[in-house]
Amino acid sequence: MSNYFPFYQIGDFKITTINDGDMTSSLDLLSGIERNDAEIIQHHSGIDEPDDIHINCYLIQGNGRVILVDTGIGQGNSMAGKLKENLSSIGISPDDIDTILLTHCHPDHIGGLLDAENRRVFNVADIVLHPLEAQHWLDDEQFTLADERGKRNFRLVRQTLEAYAGKVSFLNDENIAEAIMPVCLPGHTPGHTGFLIESDCTSLLIWGDIVHYPHIQLAQPTVSILFDNDPVQAKETRMKILEHAANEKLIIAGMHLGQRGFSFIHKEENGYCIAYIN
């Protein structure tokens, strides 16, 4: 299904889901739910590989802009790293992209910024992220406190920001482009950010990593994952944005929402459910 690219039109902007593939993971990384209960939810939702996490990136085109939100996991992963190939299949080369918005700096979101020789993949694009995100990954004290996996993440972020030196800028309260604005969604990482695209009565939120296992974490929003930097804050953010998305009927796009890319969120008795659009 790698040639399946759902898209949604919001005003002047076309937002396309770009599949990066699947990331091997484990339901054992979840807390607040028994593994067996998590497997049952996945099974009832039609998930064939309950432990894997799907990776999406989003392409925003319109008003003379070609913007990419996140870059996937990059090369060297047997199941993922398909971003560049899939962009090419819809006629987009890396040099066509003028701006890359980063929801945050975990490897499955920034890995596609560098090639196998650690050179820039995107030579034209400016990289934009939240200042607290850069501050976190450049903090030597935080690096020292990290475990070995965490230290690898810190090194990758630092190497990537260095490779794009002179091309990196930081989000503020201003719109990124007409009708596109950042939304602070902290907890998963300190500078975790979503991007809201609005036109008339329609709003679409690219919410990054509010969930990793959407069916599980919508049914039970208190379920956390080991990747959360601040699980309590991430849980609070998730609860707030789920309520807002359901009440305001936002179209939701997410990096781990599944390959169909876009959905509505509906309130249920004890949680929420996902209603895919495509």
N, C-alpha and C positions, 0 to 999 in steps of 0.2 A: 504493500500500500504506500510505498515511498513517493509515488507520483500523485498522491491525493493531497490537494492543497486547498482546504476550505478557506473562504474569504468572506468578509463582511464589509459593506460600504456604510461609512458614517460621514454624511455630508460630502466634502471633497476628498475624503481619505478612504482608500481601499486598504483594509488590514487583512493580510494573508498569513495563515498558519504555515510555518515551514518546519517540517518534521526533521528532527535531528537523530531519531532512533530511540532505542531503549537502553537504560542504564541498569546493570545488574545491582540489586540491592537486597534487602531482607526485611520482612515484616517484624523481625526481632528487634529492629531499631526503634519501633514504636513503643511508647509508654502510655499507660492509661487504658490498655485493652489487652486481653489475653490473645495469644497468637491464633488459637482455634477460632475465636470469635471474629478476628480480623479476616481469616481465611474464608469463613462462611459469608461475610459481606462481599468479599471479592468474587467468590463463586456465584453468589446470587446476582451479582452485577455483570456476569459474563466475562470476567477477566480470566484468560487462559493461563497466564504466568503471574501468579498473585504477588510475587516478590519484586518483579521488575518495575522500574519507574520510567515512564515515557517522558521524553524531553521535546518541548516545543520552543521555537523562536518565532518572532512575529515581524513581518515586513509591513511598513506603513508607507504608502505611496500617495502623493497628491500635492497640489499647490507647488509643484516644482521640487518637492522633497522626496528623497528615498532614505527612509530611516529603518534601521534594524534594531529590534529590542532583544538583547542577549545574543550569544553566538554559539551556544551549545558546548559540548564536551571536547570538541577538537579531535585531531587524529590520534591513532594508536588505540582506539577502542573498537573492538570487533563488532559491537552491536549498535553503536552510535557514531557521532562524528560525521553525519551526512549533510550538514547544513550547506556547505559549499557546493556539493554535488546537486542538491535539491534547488538551491538558488539558480544554478546554471540551467536546470531543466525548465525554469520559467523565464529564462532570458536575462537573468540578473548576474552580473559579475561583481566581485568584491569592490572594484573601483567605481561601480555605479552608486555605491552607498555613501551618502554624505555625512551621516550621523549614526553612531551606535549608542543607544541608551542601555545602560546596565541596571537591571533590577538590584543586583548585588554581585559579589565577587567570588562565589563558590565556583569550583572547577567546571561544573556542568553548565555554567553561564558565561564564563570568560575563556574557556579552553579553545574555542574556535578563533580567538584573536591572533594566535601565533601558529606558525607552521612547524613542521618537524625539526627545522633548524632554528627554531625560536625567533623567526623573523616575522614582521608584520604581515598579516594576511590582507588587511584593509589599509591601503596606502593613502587613500583620500579622506577617509572618514575621521571626524572628530569623535572622541570618546567622552561620554557624559555620565557622571555618577554622583551620588550623594556625597557631600564632604565628610560626613561621619563614617561612610564606608571606607574611603581612602585612609582616614585617620586611624581606623581600627587596624587595617592590614599593614600599615606602616609603623605601628606602635611596637617598639622593641620589647616592652614589658609583656604585652599580649603574646608576642612571638615566644618569649621564654616560657610562659605558662602553658603553651599549647603542647599536646602530645605529638608524636611523630607524624601522624596523618595530618594534624593541624599545621605543623611546621611546613609540610609540603605545600599545603594550601597557601600559607603566607609567602613562601618562596615564589610560587607561581604568580600570585598577585603582584609582588614587587617586580619580578622579571617582566611581566606584561606592562605594567605602568611605565617601567623604564624604556621598554621597546617603543612605546607610544609617547615618549617625552615630547612635550610641545604640542601634543594633540589632545591633551586631557583637560576637561573643564568640569565645573561642578554645578549641580542643580541649585536653584534658589526658588523663591516663591513665584517667579515669573513663568509664563507659558513657554514651552520648548518651541512650539510653532503655534500658529493660529489654531485654536480648538484642542491643543494637546498640552496637558499640564501634569506635573508630577504629584504623586500622592504618597506621603510618608506612611510606611507600614512596618514599623520597627519590631524587632524581636527575633525574627529568624536570623538576621544580622543587624548590627546597629544602624546601618543606613539602607536597609531593605526598602525599596521604593516601587510603587505601582505607577502606571501611566493611564490617565483618564482622557478619553477622546469624546468630545461632545458636539452635537449638532441638533438644533431645534429641540425636539423632545426625546432624543435618543442619546444614550450614554453607554460607552463601552470602557470597561476597566481591564487593563492587562495587570493582573495582580501578582505576578511573580510566583513566589513559593508560599503562598498562604496555605496551600495543601500540597502534599507529596503523593498521598494515596486518596484521591478525591472522594471516592465512595465511602471510605472508612471515616475520613476526617470531617465529612459533611454530616454523616449519620451520627457521629460522636465528636463534636468539635473540640472537646477537651483532650483528645488524643494528640500527643506530641511526638516529634521525631528527634533522634539524637543529633541531627544536623542543626537544630535550633540553638543559636548562641545564648538566648535568654528565653527558656521555655515558658516562663510565666507571662512575660510580655508578648511573646508570639501567640500564646493562647488568647490573651486579652484582645490583641489585634485581630485574630481570626474571628472571634465571637462578634466583635463590632462590625467588621466588614461583611460578614455573612448576613447579619441582620440588616445592614444598610443595603446590600445587594438585593436581598429578597424584597424589602419594603419599597425600594426605588425602581425595581425591575431592571437593574443594570444587566447589560450583556457582559458576561465574564469571559476573559481569556486568561489562560494560565500556563506556565511552563510545564506543569505536570498534570494538566487537565485531561490528557488523552488526545489522540490524533485528530479527533473531530474539532478540537480547537476552541469552540465557542459554546456557551451555555447560559441558561438562566438558573438562578438558585431559588428553590421553593422551600418554604417553611413546612416542616412536619411537626408532629406532636412533640417529639423529644429532640429534634435536631433539624437537619436540612436534607434536601436531595438535589441532585443535579439533573437538569433537563437539557440535553444537548440540542443545539439548533440544527446542525447538519447531520 
